[in-house]
């Protein structure tokens, strides 16, 4: 069974380690308890969207990139051969074509 919380934890840990930050540093910057963040990284706790946003900000990583990495990991686990890369037209219109992700 694929658990989204485990994939989120793996992605957050990967970003943290890539940036050379300790768990304590990120927890402090995100104003999240160290033990709680550790549990999130190990896939033992579900993080709210607010916590995810705080941790992503503490890592200086856009939340969209975190979620994209999670989505890509799940696609691989589900055995998909291709990754859909679609941004809804209404979102593109809202943020403007110069900020388009296409």
C-alpha positions as semicolon CSV with decimal commas, in nm:
position;residue;x (nm);y (nm);z (nm)
1;X;0,000;0,000;0,000
2;X;0,128;0,343;-0,093
3;X;0,111;0,590;0,195
4;X;0,131;0,955;0,095
5;X;0,265;1,052;0,438
6;X;0,567;0,826;0,384
7;X;0,643;0,982;0,045
8;X;0,606;1,333;0,188
9;X;0,846;1,243;0,468
10;X;1,102;1,101;0,227
11;X;1,086;1,410;0,005
12;X;1,122;1,647;0,301
13;X;1,417;1,449;0,436
14;X;1,582;1,445;0,091
15;X;1,551;1,823;0,057
16;X;1,680;1,877;0,411
17;X;1,981;1,655;0,357
18;X;2,055;1,805;0,013
19;X;2,069;2,147;0,177
20;X;2,291;2,020;0,459
21;X;2,050;2,114;0,736
22;X;1,993;1,922;1,055
23;X;1,651;1,819;1,173
24;X;1,692;2,060;1,465
25;X;1,770;2,354;1,234
26;X;1,466;2,296;1,014
27;X;1,235;2,235;1,310
28;X;1,351;2,561;1,467
29;X;1,306;2,764;1,149
30;X;0,963;2,609;1,086
31;X;0,853;2,648;1,451
32;X;0,774;2,276;1,464
33;X;0,864;2,042;1,747
34;X;1,177;1,843;1,666
35;X;1,016;1,510;1,754
36;X;0,711;1,586;1,544
37;X;0,920;1,677;1,239
38;X;1,120;1,358;1,287
39;X;0,796;1,157;1,286
40;X;0,679;1,338;0,972
41;X;1,006;1,258;0,795
42;X;0,974;0,892;0,895
43;X;0,617;0,881;0,763
44;X;0,469;0,817;1,106
45;X;0,266;1,138;1,130
46;X;0,040;1,319;0,885
47;X;0,145;1,681;0,851
48;X;-0,114;1,953;0,797
49;X;-0,084;2,181;0,498
50;X;0,027;2,459;0,734
51;X;0,309;2,245;0,874
52;X;0,415;2,140;0,525
53;X;0,421;2,503;0,414
54;X;0,629;2,602;0,719
55;X;0,879;2,323;0,663
56;X;0,906;2,397;0,290
57;X;0,966;2,764;0,371
58;X;1,229;2,669;0,629
59;X;1,399;2,463;0,359
60;X;1,363;2,748;0,109
61;X;1,183;2,513;-0,129
62;X;0,850;2,596;-0,297
63;X;0,569;2,378;-0,163
64;X;0,475;2,310;-0,526
65;X;0,814;2,145;-0,578
66;X;0,770;1,932;-0,266
67;X;0,428;1,817;-0,384
68;X;0,555;1,758;-0,738
69;X;0,832;1,534;-0,604
70;X;0,577;1,344;-0,395
71;X;0,352;1,304;-0,699
72;X;0,639;1,179;-0,914
73;X;0,741;0,925;-0,648
74;X;0,386;0,795;-0,621
75;X;0,361;0,769;-1,001
76;X;0,671;0,549;-1,003
77;X;0,533;0,332;-0,721
78;X;0,206;0,294;-0,913
79;X;0,401;0,178;-1,215
80;X;0,311;0,466;-1,445
81;X;0,542;0,491;-1,744
82;X;0,487;0,861;-1,805
83;X;0,430;1,152;-1,576
84;X;0,143;1,382;-1,666
85;X;0,261;1,741;-1,682
86;X;-0,053;1,946;-1,703
87;X;-0,128;2,280;-1,545
88;X;-0,497;2,366;-1,559
89;X;-0,574;2,654;-1,796
90;X;-0,767;2,843;-1,527
91;X;-0,461;2,841;-1,300
92;X;-0,236;2,962;-1,582
93;X;-0,484;3,243;-1,650
94;X;-0,487;3,332;-1,280
95;X;-0,109;3,358;-1,235
96;X;-0,038;3,488;-1,582
97;X;0,135;3,332;-1,881
98;X;0,477;3,464;-1,776
99;X;0,461;3,247;-1,464
100;X;0,329;2,943;-1,645
101;X;0,475;2,608;-1,547
102;X;0,423;2,461;-1,893
